[in-house]
Amino acid sequence: MGHYSLHPSPSRRVRRGAAVEDLSYPSCTRELYESEILGETLFLALVQEAKSPRDRYHLGTLLQLESETKARLRPLLFKHGVSLGEETDLSLLELAIGAYRDMAWREFAGLNVPVVEDFLSRFEAIVKVGDEADRDILESMVRHESAILRWATMERDGIVDGSLDDVIAQLNYPLPVA
C-alpha cells in the first residue's frame, strides 16, 4: 500500500493563471462549481468501483449530493456571467480511485478529512467576500461541505449510524436505501 495524499501540490493550486488565494467576487464562485464537478466525477468513478453494497450506497449518495449541488450553483454563476463549462483539473482522480481500491473504508474516509476541511475553509472565505444577495446559496455551500466533513469524520472514526444524515437532508432526490 502506497502513501496517498489527495492534497494538490502548491503548483496545482492555480486556476487559469490566478492563485486560488484570489478571492475576487464573483469570479471565485467558479471555484465552488469546479469543486462540484470534481466531486461528481470522483464519486461517479468510485460508485463503479464500490467494494460492497454499503460502499455503493454511500458513494452514490455523495454523488447525488455533488450533482444536485452543481445544478443549484448554475443560476449563481449565470447571474454573474461566470462560465458554466465543466472543464476542471481532474489530475488527482486516478490517485483517489487507487486509494479507495488499496485502503480499508475507514482509512479512505480519513484520507478525505483534510481535503474536505480545505474546501470548507475556502467556502467559508467565499461567503465572507460574497454579495449579500447571494448569501443563501453561498452559505448552503458551507452546509454542503460540513455535511461531507461530518460523514468522512464519522466513517473514519467508525461511527457509522447516521453518518449520511446531514448529506441526505440536503437532497431533493435521495437514493433508495440499499
C-alpha positions in Angstrom: 0.0 0.0 0.0 1.4 3.3 -1.0 1.3 6.7 0.7 -1.6 8.8 -0.5 -2.2 12.5 -0.3 -5.1 13.9 -2.1 -3.9 17.5 -1.4 -2.9 19.3 -4.6 0.7 20.4 -4.6 1.2 24.2 -4.4 1.9 24.3 -8.1 -1.5 22.7 -8.7 -3.4 25.2 -6.6 -3.5 27.6 -9.5 -6.5 28.0 -11.8 -6.3 29.9 -15.1 -3.2 31.7 -14.1 -4.7 33.1 -10.8 -3.7 31.7 -7.4 -6.7 30.3 -5.5 -6.0 32.8 -2.8 -7.6 35.4 -5.2 -11.0 35.9 -3.7 -12.4 38.4 -6.2 -16.1 38.1 -6.2 -18.0 36.9 -8.2 -15.2 35.1 -10.2 -14.4 33.0 -7.1 -17.8 31.3 -7.4 -16.3 29.3 -10.3 -14.2 27.5 -7.6 -17.4 26.3 -5.9 -18.7 24.9 -9.2 -15.4 23.3 -10.1 -15.4 21.6 -6.7 -18.7 20.0 -7.5 -17.6 18.9 -11.0 -14.6 17.3 -9.3 -16.7 15.6 -6.6 -19.3 14.4 -9.1 -16.6 12.9 -11.4 -14.8 11.3 -8.4 -17.9 9.8 -6.8 -19.2 8.5 -10.1 -15.9 6.7 -10.7 -16.0 5.4 -7.1 -19.5 4.1 -7.3 -18.4 1.9 -10.2 -15.5 0.6 -8.0 -17.6 0.0 -4.9 -16.4 -3.0 -2.9 -19.8 -3.6 -1.1 -23.4 -2.6 -1.3 -22.9 -0.2 1.7 -20.0 1.5 -0.1 -22.1 1.8 -3.2 -24.9 3.5 -1.3 -22.6 5.9 0.5 -20.6 6.8 -2.6 -23.8 7.1 -4.6 -25.4 9.3 -2.0 -22.3 11.6 -2.1 -22.5 11.5 -5.9 -26.1 12.6 -5.7 -25.2 15.5 -3.4 -22.5 16.7 -5.8 -24.8 16.5 -8.8 -27.7 18.3 -7.1 -25.4 21.0 -5.7 -23.7 21.6 -9.1 -27.1 22.2 -10.6 -28.1 24.6 -7.7 -24.9 26.6 -8.4 -25.6 27.2 -12.1 -28.0 30.1 -11.6 -25.5 31.9 -9.4 -22.7 31.6 -12.0 -25.1 32.5 -14.8 -26.3 35.6 -12.9 -22.7 36.8 -12.6 -21.5 35.8 -16.1 -19.2 33.1 -14.8 -18.5 30.1 -17.1 -20.8 27.1 -16.8 -18.3 24.9 -18.6 -17.4 21.7 -16.9 -13.7 21.6 -17.6 -11.6 21.4 -14.5 -8.4 19.8 -13.1 -9.0 16.1 -12.6 -5.4 15.2 -12.2 -6.0 13.7 -8.7 -8.8 11.5 -9.8 -6.8 8.3 -10.5 -4.9 8.8 -7.2 -8.2 8.9 -5.3 -9.6 5.9 -7.1 -6.3 4.0 -6.4 -6.5 5.0 -2.7 -10.1 3.6 -2.5 -9.0 0.4 -4.1 -6.0 -0.1 -1.8 -7.4 1.1 1.5 -9.8 -0.1 4.1 -13.0 2.0 4.2 -12.2 3.9 7.4 -8.7 4.7 6.2 -10.1 6.0 2.9 -12.7 8.1 4.7 -9.9 9.5 6.9 -7.8 10.4 3.9 -10.7 12.7 2.8 -11.0 14.6 6.0 -8.2 17.1 5.4 -9.2 17.6 1.8 -12.8 18.4 2.8 -11.5 20.7 5.6 -9.6 22.7 3.0 -12.7 23.0 0.8 -14.8 24.0 3.8 -12.3 26.7 4.8 -12.2 28.0 1.3 -16.0 28.1 1.0 -16.2 30.0 4.3 -13.8 32.6 2.9 -16.0 32.9 -0.2 -19.1 33.6 2.0 -17.2 36.5 3.6 -16.4 38.2 0.3 -19.7 37.4 -1.4 -22.6 39.7 -2.2 -25.4 39.9 0.4 -27.9 38.9 -2.3 -26.0 35.6 -2.8 -25.6 34.8 0.9 -28.1 31.9 1.0 -26.5 29.9 -1.8 -23.0 30.7 -0.5 -23.9 29.6 3.0 -25.5 26.5 1.6 -22.1 25.5 0.2 -20.7 25.7 3.7 -23.5 23.4 4.9 -22.8 21.1 2.0 -19.1 20.8 2.8 -19.8 20.5 6.5 -22.1 17.5 5.8 -19.4 15.8 3.8 -16.9 16.5 6.6 -19.3 15.0 9.2 -19.7 11.9 7.0 -15.9 11.4 6.5 -15.1 12.1 10.1 -17.7 9.7 11.4 -16.8 7.0 9.0 -13.1 7.4 9.8 -13.9 7.0 13.5 -16.2 4.0 12.9 -19.3 5.9 13.9 -21.4 4.6 11.1 -25.0 5.2 12.3 -26.3 8.4 10.9 -23.0 9.4 9.1 -25.0 10.3 6.0 -27.9 12.1 7.7 -26.7 15.6 7.0 -25.9 14.7 3.4 -29.3 13.1 2.8 -31.1 16.1 4.5 -29.8 18.3 1.6 -31.0 16.0 -1.2 -34.2 16.6 -3.2 -33.8 13.2 -4.8 -32.2 10.8 -2.3 -31.2 7.3 -3.4 -33.3 4.4 -2.2 -31.7 2.7 0.8 -29.8 -0.4 -0.5 
